[in-house]
């Protein structure tokens, strides 16, 4: 299994990513992310792989890649369409430096799902705004 990692350009936070994707999925189902190049290792990616989203310089969520199809940009030029499961799964935050395009991410290097980790003691008692800031900094 192989994953992709991609910057969510123009996205402020996970809620914003959810809103943008919900609108895209409703306007032109199924939910797809367009990318210029077809992944050369598509078979490995389709074998249970996900796309990991980098939001505000941190890897924060993933979505299963259901299919990779030939698609078109709005201007009619060819591109690849990554058909995504609409469910965003939060992962343990990891600071990530900016990069262009997407990169491959091995299963061993992928951050674990957030629900798979042990919650920090007392995190639920923190004010929601403070907890969000600490999570964005990958400190919780």
BELJOWO-V697299 format. One line per field, one symbol per residue. burial: b if it has 9 or more other ideal C-beta (glycine too) atoms within 8 Angstrom, else e. A space follows every 10 residues. Layout:
burial: ???
This chain:
burial: ebbbbbebee bebbebbbeb bbebbeeeee bbbbbeeebe ebebbbeebb bbbbbeebbb bbbbbeebee bebeeeeebb bbbbebebbb bbbbebeeee eeebbeeeeb eebbeeeeee eebeebeeee beebbbebee
